Amino acid sequence: MITKDVFIEELITFYPSSVNYLSQKGIRCIVCGEPVWGTLEEACTEKGLTSEEIDLIVNEMNKLLT
């Protein structure tokens, strides 16, 4: 199960298709090779997403990727 506390590196290792989903949501340029450190929540917060928007992303990812 994906949570907002998952580290980005772990997420893309176990769910490589998450890169495309995150890119569509504007979450960092993972594909461009930019190093990504921290959790999914931290990456979303950096983009200015609210707690509700982060929860929605987590829920959508769990539906799409698991």
PyMOL Python script that loads the backbone (N, CA, C, O; Angstrom):
from pymol import cmd

cmd.read_pdbstr("""\
ATOM      1  N   MET A   1       0.836  -1.179   0.000  1.00  0.00           N
ATOM      2  CA  MET A   1       0.000   0.000   0.000  1.00  0.00           C
ATOM      3  C   MET A   1       0.886   1.249   0.000  1.00  0.00           C
ATOM      4  O   MET A   1       1.865   1.329   0.741  1.00  0.00           O
ATOM      5  N   ILE A   2       0.532   2.197  -0.824  1.00  0.00           N
ATOM      6  CA  ILE A   2       1.265   3.446  -0.917  1.00  0.00           C
ATOM      7  C   ILE A   2       0.714   4.423   0.110  1.00  0.00           C
ATOM      8  O   ILE A   2      -0.499   4.557   0.272  1.00  0.00           O
ATOM      9  N   THR A   3       1.623   5.102   0.802  1.00  0.00           N
ATOM     10  CA  THR A   3       1.228   6.133   1.754  1.00  0.00           C
ATOM     11  C   THR A   3       1.965   7.419   1.418  1.00  0.00           C
ATOM     12  O   THR A   3       2.898   7.413   0.616  1.00  0.00           O
ATOM     13  N   LYS A   4       1.551   8.510   2.023  1.00  0.00           N
ATOM     14  CA  LYS A   4       2.221   9.782   1.767  1.00  0.00           C
ATOM     15  C   LYS A   4       3.621   9.806   2.366  1.00  0.00           C
ATOM     16  O   LYS A   4       4.419  10.685   2.041  1.00  0.00           O
ATOM     17  N   ASP A   5       3.923   8.857   3.230  1.00  0.00           N
ATOM     18  CA  ASP A   5       5.228   8.781   3.877  1.00  0.00           C
ATOM     19  C   ASP A   5       6.241   7.942   3.103  1.00  0.00           C
ATOM     20  O   ASP A   5       7.382   7.795   3.542  1.00  0.00           O
ATOM     21  N   VAL A   6       5.836   7.387   1.951  1.00  0.00           N
ATOM     22  CA  VAL A   6       6.747   6.566   1.164  1.00  0.00           C
ATOM     23  C   VAL A   6       7.834   7.460   0.571  1.00  0.00           C
ATOM     24  O   VAL A   6       7.560   8.568   0.109  1.00  0.00           O
ATOM     25  N   PHE A   7       9.051   6.969   0.590  1.00  0.00           N
ATOM     26  CA  PHE A   7      10.143   7.709  -0.033  1.00  0.00           C
ATOM     27  C   PHE A   7      10.019   7.573  -1.544  1.00  0.00           C
ATOM     28  O   PHE A   7       9.714   6.496  -2.057  1.00  0.00           O
ATOM     29  N   ILE A   8      10.256   8.669  -2.248  1.00  0.00           N
ATOM     30  CA  ILE A   8      10.125   8.693  -3.700  1.00  0.00           C
ATOM     31  C   ILE A   8      10.970   7.596  -4.343  1.00  0.00           C
ATOM     32  O   ILE A   8      10.505   6.909  -5.253  1.00  0.00           O
ATOM     33  N   GLU A   9      12.194   7.430  -3.881  1.00  0.00           N
ATOM     34  CA  GLU A   9      13.076   6.403  -4.456  1.00  0.00           C
ATOM     35  C   GLU A   9      12.461   5.013  -4.325  1.00  0.00           C
ATOM     36  O   GLU A   9      12.529   4.205  -5.251  1.00  0.00           O
ATOM     37  N   GLU A  10      11.865   4.745  -3.175  1.00  0.00           N
ATOM     38  CA  GLU A  10      11.223   3.454  -2.925  1.00  0.00           C
ATOM     39  C   GLU A  10       9.991   3.300  -3.819  1.00  0.00           C
ATOM     40  O   GLU A  10       9.754   2.233  -4.386  1.00  0.00           O
ATOM     41  N   LEU A  11       9.228   4.354  -3.935  1.00  0.00           N
ATOM     42  CA  LEU A  11       8.014   4.320  -4.741  1.00  0.00           C
ATOM     43  C   LEU A  11       8.321   3.984  -6.196  1.00  0.00           C
ATOM     44  O   LEU A  11       7.674   3.117  -6.783  1.00  0.00           O
ATOM     45  N   ILE A  12       9.303   4.665  -6.779  1.00  0.00           N
ATOM     46  CA  ILE A  12       9.584   4.415  -8.194  1.00  0.00           C
ATOM     47  C   ILE A  12      10.335   3.104  -8.418  1.00  0.00           C
ATOM     48  O   ILE A  12      10.312   2.560  -9.523  1.00  0.00           O
ATOM     49  N   THR A  13      10.995   2.594  -7.385  1.00  0.00           N
ATOM     50  CA  THR A  13      11.632   1.284  -7.498  1.00  0.00           C
ATOM     51  C   THR A  13      10.584   0.183  -7.563  1.00  0.00           C
ATOM     52  O   THR A  13      10.670  -0.712  -8.405  1.00  0.00           O
ATOM     53  N   PHE A  14       9.592   0.245  -6.674  1.00  0.00           N
ATOM     54  CA  PHE A  14       8.568  -0.800  -6.612  1.00  0.00           C
ATOM     55  C   PHE A  14       7.429  -0.581  -7.604  1.00  0.00           C
ATOM     56  O   PHE A  14       6.770  -1.534  -8.019  1.00  0.00           O
ATOM     57  N   TYR A  15       7.198   0.674  -7.983  1.00  0.00           N
ATOM     58  CA  TYR A  15       6.126   1.009  -8.914  1.00  0.00           C
ATOM     59  C   TYR A  15       6.666   1.953  -9.990  1.00  0.00           C
ATOM     60  O   TYR A  15       6.387   3.152  -9.950  1.00  0.00           O
ATOM     61  N   PRO A  16       7.429   1.436 -10.943  1.00  0.00           N
ATOM     62  CA  PRO A  16       8.032   2.290 -11.969  1.00  0.00           C
ATOM     63  C   PRO A  16       7.008   3.126 -12.750  1.00  0.00           C
ATOM     64  O   PRO A  16       7.320   4.225 -13.209  1.00  0.00           O
ATOM     65  N   SER A  17       5.804   2.608 -12.895  1.00  0.00           N
ATOM     66  CA  SER A  17       4.781   3.361 -13.625  1.00  0.00           C
ATOM     67  C   SER A  17       4.314   4.595 -12.865  1.00  0.00           C
ATOM     68  O   SER A  17       3.607   5.436 -13.419  1.00  0.00           O
ATOM     69  N   SER A  18       4.705   4.704 -11.607  1.00  0.00           N
ATOM     70  CA  SER A  18       4.336   5.885 -10.823  1.00  0.00           C
ATOM     71  C   SER A  18       5.019   7.144 -11.348  1.00  0.00           C
ATOM     72  O   SER A  18       4.533   8.251 -11.116  1.00  0.00           O
ATOM     73  N   VAL A  19       6.140   6.987 -12.052  1.00  0.00           N
ATOM     74  CA  VAL A  19       6.867   8.140 -12.598  1.00  0.00           C
ATOM     75  C   VAL A  19       5.963   8.934 -13.536  1.00  0.00           C
ATOM     76  O   VAL A  19       5.894  10.160 -13.442  1.00  0.00           O
ATOM     77  N   ASN A  20       5.274   8.248 -14.435  1.00  0.00           N
ATOM     78  CA  ASN A  20       4.384   8.918 -15.378  1.00  0.00           C
ATOM     79  C   ASN A  20       3.243   9.613 -14.644  1.00  0.00           C
ATOM     80  O   ASN A  20       2.914  10.758 -14.956  1.00  0.00           O
ATOM     81  N   TYR A  21       2.644   8.943 -13.686  1.00  0.00           N
ATOM     82  CA  TYR A  21       1.538   9.534 -12.923  1.00  0.00           C
ATOM     83  C   TYR A  21       2.006  10.784 -12.184  1.00  0.00           C
ATOM     84  O   TYR A  21       1.340  11.819 -12.232  1.00  0.00           O
ATOM     85  N   LEU A  22       3.132  10.697 -11.509  1.00  0.00           N
ATOM     86  CA  LEU A  22       3.643  11.839 -10.757  1.00  0.00           C
ATOM     87  C   LEU A  22       3.992  12.998 -11.687  1.00  0.00           C
ATOM     88  O   LEU A  22       3.746  14.158 -11.357  1.00  0.00           O
ATOM     89  N   SER A  23       4.555  12.690 -12.828  1.00  0.00           N
ATOM     90  CA  SER A  23       4.883  13.734 -13.802  1.00  0.00           C
ATOM     91  C   SER A  23       3.621  14.456 -14.270  1.00  0.00           C
ATOM     92  O   SER A  23       3.624  15.677 -14.429  1.00  0.00           O
ATOM     93  N   GLN A  24       2.555  13.710 -14.486  1.00  0.00           N
ATOM     94  CA  GLN A  24       1.285  14.316 -14.897  1.00  0.00           C
ATOM     95  C   GLN A  24       0.741  15.255 -13.821  1.00  0.00           C
ATOM     96  O   GLN A  24       0.047  16.224 -14.127  1.00  0.00           O
ATOM     97  N   LYS A  25       1.054  14.967 -12.588  1.00  0.00           N
ATOM     98  CA  LYS A  25       0.588  15.785 -11.468  1.00  0.00           C
ATOM     99  C   LYS A  25       1.547  16.936 -11.161  1.00  0.00           C
ATOM    100  O   LYS A  25       1.303  17.737 -10.259  1.00  0.00           O
ATOM    101  N   GLY A  26       2.639  17.007 -11.923  1.00  0.00           N
ATOM    102  CA  GLY A  26       3.596  18.093 -11.724  1.00  0.00           C
ATOM    103  C   GLY A  26       4.548  17.868 -10.565  1.00  0.00           C
ATOM    104  O   GLY A  26       5.147  18.817 -10.059  1.00  0.00           O
ATOM    105  N   ILE A  27       4.692  16.628 -10.144  1.00  0.00           N
ATOM    106  CA  ILE A  27       5.574  16.305  -9.024  1.00  0.00           C
ATOM    107  C   ILE A  27       6.975  16.052  -9.549  1.00  0.00           C
ATOM    108  O   ILE A  27       7.275  14.968 -10.047  1.00  0.00           O
ATOM    109  N   ARG A  28       7.811  17.038  -9.437  1.00  0.00           N
ATOM    110  CA  ARG A  28       9.225  16.988  -9.823  1.00  0.00           C
ATOM    111  C   ARG A  28       9.462  16.394 -11.198  1.00  0.00           C
ATOM    112  O   ARG A  28       8.590  15.738 -11.767  1.00  0.00           O
ATOM    113  N   CYS A  29      10.610  16.626 -11.705  1.00  0.00           N
ATOM    114  CA  CYS A  29      10.973  16.115 -13.026  1.00  0.00           C
ATOM    115  C   CYS A  29      11.769  14.821 -12.862  1.00  0.00           C
ATOM    116  O   CYS A  29      12.965  14.774 -13.149  1.00  0.00           O
ATOM    117  N   ILE A  30      11.098  13.786 -12.402  1.00  0.00           N
ATOM    118  CA  ILE A  30      11.748  12.509 -12.122  1.00  0.00           C
ATOM    119  C   ILE A  30      12.380  11.941 -13.395  1.00  0.00           C
ATOM    120  O   ILE A  30      13.494  11.417 -13.353  1.00  0.00           O
ATOM    121  N   VAL A  31      11.689  12.040 -14.501  1.00  0.00           N
ATOM    122  CA  VAL A  31      12.155  11.485 -15.767  1.00  0.00           C
ATOM    123  C   VAL A  31      13.409  12.197 -16.249  1.00  0.00           C
ATOM    124  O   VAL A  31      14.258  11.586 -16.898  1.00  0.00           O
ATOM    125  N   CYS A  32      13.534  13.492 -15.935  1.00  0.00           N
ATOM    126  CA  CYS A  32      14.678  14.281 -16.410  1.00  0.00           C
ATOM    127  C   CYS A  32      15.975  13.925 -15.696  1.00  0.00           C
ATOM    128  O   CYS A  32      17.045  14.380 -16.099  1.00  0.00           O
ATOM    129  N   GLY A  33      15.895  13.129 -14.654  1.00  0.00           N
ATOM    130  CA  GLY A  33      17.097  12.733 -13.942  1.00  0.00           C
ATOM    131  C   GLY A  33      17.403  13.612 -12.733  1.00  0.00           C
ATOM    132  O   GLY A  33      18.444  13.454 -12.094  1.00  0.00           O
ATOM    133  N   GLU A  34      16.502  14.531 -12.422  1.00  0.00           N
ATOM    134  CA  GLU A  34      16.689  15.346 -11.228  1.00  0.00           C
ATOM    135  C   GLU A  34      16.673  14.430 -10.010  1.00  0.00           C
ATOM    136  O   GLU A  34      15.761  13.615  -9.868  1.00  0.00           O
ATOM    137  N   PRO A  35      17.656  14.546  -9.136  1.00  0.00           N
ATOM    138  CA  PRO A  35      17.626  13.685  -7.954  1.00  0.00           C
ATOM    139  C   PRO A  35      16.431  14.028  -7.076  1.00  0.00           C
ATOM    140  O   PRO A  35      16.153  15.198  -6.813  1.00  0.00           O
ATOM    141  N   VAL A  36      15.750  13.025  -6.641  1.00  0.00           N
ATOM    142  CA  VAL A  36      14.558  13.215  -5.821  1.00  0.00           C
ATOM    143  C   VAL A  36      14.802  12.560  -4.472  1.00  0.00           C
ATOM    144  O   VAL A  36      15.046  11.356  -4.389  1.00  0.00           O
ATOM    145  N   TRP A  37      14.734  13.351  -3.430  1.00  0.00           N
ATOM    146  CA  TRP A  37      14.922  12.854  -2.081  1.00  0.00           C
ATOM    147  C   TRP A  37      13.697  13.198  -1.270  1.00  0.00           C
ATOM    148  O   TRP A  37      13.031  14.200  -1.529  1.00  0.00           O
ATOM    149  N   GLY A  38      13.405  12.386  -0.310  1.00  0.00           N
ATOM    150  CA  GLY A  38      12.284  12.678   0.578  1.00  0.00           C
ATOM    151  C   GLY A  38      11.070  11.840   0.259  1.00  0.00           C
ATOM    152  O   GLY A  38      11.109  10.900  -0.535  1.00  0.00           O
ATOM    153  N   THR A  39       9.991  12.220   0.914  1.00  0.00           N
ATOM    154  CA  THR A  39       8.756  11.450   0.815  1.00  0.00           C
ATOM    155  C   THR A  39       7.832  12.027  -0.251  1.00  0.00           C
ATOM    156  O   THR A  39       8.037  13.132  -0.752  1.00  0.00           O
ATOM    157  N   LEU A  40       6.827  11.258  -0.575  1.00  0.00           N
ATOM    158  CA  LEU A  40       5.806  11.714  -1.510  1.00  0.00           C
ATOM    159  C   LEU A  40       5.138  12.974  -0.970  1.00  0.00           C
ATOM    160  O   LEU A  40       4.892  13.916  -1.723  1.00  0.00           O
ATOM    161  N   GLU A  41       4.849  12.995   0.308  1.00  0.00           N
ATOM    162  CA  GLU A  41       4.219  14.170   0.911  1.00  0.00           C
ATOM    163  C   GLU A  41       5.106  15.415   0.778  1.00  0.00           C
ATOM    164  O   GLU A  41       4.611  16.499   0.469  1.00  0.00           O
ATOM    165  N   GLU A  42       6.397  15.262   1.008  1.00  0.00           N
ATOM    166  CA  GLU A  42       7.316  16.393   0.891  1.00  0.00           C
ATOM    167  C   GLU A  42       7.374  16.911  -0.542  1.00  0.00           C
ATOM    168  O   GLU A  42       7.393  18.121  -0.772  1.00  0.00           O
ATOM    169  N   ALA A  43       7.401  15.995  -1.501  1.00  0.00           N
ATOM    170  CA  ALA A  43       7.446  16.393  -2.911  1.00  0.00           C
ATOM    171  C   ALA A  43       6.168  17.131  -3.301  1.00  0.00           C
ATOM    172  O   ALA A  43       6.214  18.116  -4.037  1.00  0.00           O
ATOM    173  N   CYS A  44       5.037  16.654  -2.810  1.00  0.00           N
ATOM    174  CA  CYS A  44       3.760  17.302  -3.108  1.00  0.00           C
ATOM    175  C   CYS A  44       3.671  18.669  -2.436  1.00  0.00           C
ATOM    176  O   CYS A  44       3.170  19.626  -3.026  1.00  0.00           O
ATOM    177  N   THR A  45       4.149  18.754  -1.227  1.00  0.00           N
ATOM    178  CA  THR A  45       4.130  20.021  -0.491  1.00  0.00           C
ATOM    179  C   THR A  45       4.981  21.065  -1.195  1.00  0.00           C
ATOM    180  O   THR A  45       4.611  22.238  -1.251  1.00  0.00           O
ATOM    181  N   GLU A  46       6.124  20.642  -1.734  1.00  0.00           N
ATOM    182  CA  GLU A  46       6.986  21.561  -2.487  1.00  0.00           C
ATOM    183  C   GLU A  46       6.267  22.147  -3.693  1.00  0.00           C
ATOM    184  O   GLU A  46       6.574  23.262  -4.114  1.00  0.00           O
ATOM    185  N   LYS A  47       5.320  21.415  -4.248  1.00  0.00           N
ATOM    186  CA  LYS A  47       4.542  21.898  -5.385  1.00  0.00           C
ATOM    187  C   LYS A  47       3.325  22.709  -4.944  1.00  0.00           C
ATOM    188  O   LYS A  47       2.549  23.173  -5.780  1.00  0.00           O
ATOM    189  N   GLY A  48       3.160  22.879  -3.635  1.00  0.00           N
ATOM    190  CA  GLY A  48       2.071  23.706  -3.121  1.00  0.00           C
ATOM    191  C   GLY A  48       0.740  22.992  -2.987  1.00  0.00           C
ATOM    192  O   GLY A  48      -0.303  23.637  -2.876  1.00  0.00           O
ATOM    193  N   LEU A  49       0.763  21.664  -2.996  1.00  0.00           N
ATOM    194  CA  LEU A  49      -0.480  20.915  -2.872  1.00  0.00           C
ATOM    195  C   LEU A  49      -0.963  20.909  -1.423  1.00  0.00           C
ATOM    196  O   LEU A  49      -0.159  20.909  -0.491  1.00  0.00           O
ATOM    197  N   THR A  50      -2.266  20.903  -1.249  1.00  0.00           N
ATOM    198  CA  THR A  50      -2.869  20.854   0.079  1.00  0.00           C
ATOM    199  C   THR A  50      -2.892  19.419   0.600  1.00  0.00           C
ATOM    200  O   THR A  50      -2.637  18.474  -0.147  1.00  0.00           O
ATOM    201  N   SER A  51      -3.197  19.267   1.875  1.00  0.00           N
ATOM    202  CA  SER A  51      -3.316  17.929   2.470  1.00  0.00           C
ATOM    203  C   SER A  51      -4.374  17.110   1.747  1.00  0.00           C
ATOM    204  O   SER A  51      -4.195  15.913   1.521  1.00  0.00           O
ATOM    205  N   GLU A  52      -5.470  17.756   1.386  1.00  0.00           N
ATOM    206  CA  GLU A  52      -6.548  17.060   0.687  1.00  0.00           C
ATOM    207  C   GLU A  52      -6.087  16.597  -0.695  1.00  0.00           C
ATOM    208  O   GLU A  52      -6.413  15.488  -1.120  1.00  0.00           O
ATOM    209  N   GLU A  53      -5.339  17.436  -1.390  1.00  0.00           N
ATOM    210  CA  GLU A  53      -4.837  17.065  -2.712  1.00  0.00           C
ATOM    211  C   GLU A  53      -3.826  15.922  -2.609  1.00  0.00           C
ATOM    212  O   GLU A  53      -3.792  15.038  -3.465  1.00  0.00           O
ATOM    213  N   ILE A  54      -3.009  15.944  -1.565  1.00  0.00           N
ATOM    214  CA  ILE A  54      -2.042  14.865  -1.348  1.00  0.00           C
ATOM    215  C   ILE A  54      -2.772  13.560  -1.078  1.00  0.00           C
ATOM    216  O   ILE A  54      -2.409  12.517  -1.622  1.00  0.00           O
ATOM    217  N   ASP A  55      -3.803  13.613  -0.237  1.00  0.00           N
ATOM    218  CA  ASP A  55      -4.591  12.413   0.049  1.00  0.00           C
ATOM    219  C   ASP A  55      -5.232  11.864  -1.219  1.00  0.00           C
ATOM    220  O   ASP A  55      -5.293  10.649  -1.410  1.00  0.00           O
ATOM    221  N   LEU A  56      -5.709  12.754  -2.086  1.00  0.00           N
ATOM    222  CA  LEU A  56      -6.314  12.326  -3.344  1.00  0.00           C
ATOM    223  C   LEU A  56      -5.285  11.624  -4.223  1.00  0.00           C
ATOM    224  O   LEU A  56      -5.584  10.589  -4.819  1.00  0.00           O
ATOM    225  N   ILE A  57      -4.084  12.172  -4.309  1.00  0.00           N
ATOM    226  CA  ILE A  57      -3.020  11.553  -5.096  1.00  0.00           C
ATOM    227  C   ILE A  57      -2.681  10.172  -4.546  1.00  0.00           C
ATOM    228  O   ILE A  57      -2.536   9.220  -5.313  1.00  0.00           O
ATOM    229  N   VAL A  58      -2.554  10.053  -3.239  1.00  0.00           N
ATOM    230  CA  VAL A  58      -2.250   8.760  -2.613  1.00  0.00           C
ATOM    231  C   VAL A  58      -3.355   7.749  -2.928  1.00  0.00           C
ATOM    232  O   VAL A  58      -3.073   6.604  -3.281  1.00  0.00           O
ATOM    233  N   ASN A  59      -4.602   8.174  -2.798  1.00  0.00           N
ATOM    234  CA  ASN A  59      -5.723   7.274  -3.085  1.00  0.00           C
ATOM    235  C   ASN A  59      -5.738   6.855  -4.547  1.00  0.00           C
ATOM    236  O   ASN A  59      -5.943   5.680  -4.851  1.00  0.00           O
ATOM    237  N   GLU A  60      -5.523   7.806  -5.459  1.00  0.00           N
ATOM    238  CA  GLU A  60      -5.491   7.470  -6.885  1.00  0.00           C
ATOM    239  C   GLU A  60      -4.353   6.516  -7.204  1.00  0.00           C
ATOM    240  O   GLU A  60      -4.529   5.571  -7.974  1.00  0.00           O
ATOM    241  N   MET A  61      -3.189   6.759  -6.618  1.00  0.00           N
ATOM    242  CA  MET A  61      -2.052   5.871  -6.882  1.00  0.00           C
ATOM    243  C   MET A  61      -2.328   4.465  -6.385  1.00  0.00           C
ATOM    244  O   MET A  61      -1.974   3.493  -7.052  1.00  0.00           O
ATOM    245  N   ASN A  62      -2.951   4.345  -5.234  1.00  0.00           N
ATOM    246  CA  ASN A  62      -3.267   3.008  -4.718  1.00  0.00           C
ATOM    247  C   ASN A  62      -4.240   2.284  -5.634  1.00  0.00           C
ATOM    248  O   ASN A  62      -4.132   1.072  -5.821  1.00  0.00           O
ATOM    249  N   LYS A  63      -5.182   3.010  -6.203  1.00  0.00           N
ATOM    250  CA  LYS A  63      -6.127   2.388  -7.135  1.00  0.00           C
ATOM    251  C   LYS A  63      -5.453   1.994  -8.443  1.00  0.00           C
ATOM    252  O   LYS A  63      -5.723   0.925  -8.992  1.00  0.00           O
ATOM    253  N   LEU A  64      -4.581   2.855  -8.935  1.00  0.00           N
ATOM    254  CA  LEU A  64      -3.942   2.623 -10.239  1.00  0.00           C
ATOM    255  C   LEU A  64      -2.799   1.620 -10.198  1.00  0.00           C
ATOM    256  O   LEU A  64      -2.606   0.864 -11.149  1.00  0.00           O
ATOM    257  N   LEU A  65      -2.047   1.606  -9.116  1.00  0.00           N
ATOM    258  CA  LEU A  65      -0.784   0.868  -9.103  1.00  0.00           C
ATOM    259  C   LEU A  65      -0.821  -0.451  -8.338  1.00  0.00           C
ATOM    260  O   LEU A  65       0.103  -1.256  -8.450  1.00  0.00           O
ATOM    261  N   THR A  66      -1.867  -0.676  -7.569  1.00  0.00           N
ATOM    262  CA  THR A  66      -1.889  -1.924  -6.806  1.00  0.00           C
ATOM    263  C   THR A  66      -2.963  -2.846  -7.296  1.00  0.00           C
ATOM    264  O   THR A  66      -3.122  -3.945  -6.764  1.00  0.00           O
TER     265      THR A  66
END
""", "prot")
cmd.dss("prot")
cmd.show_as("cartoon", "prot")
cmd.util.cbc("prot")
cmd.orient("prot")
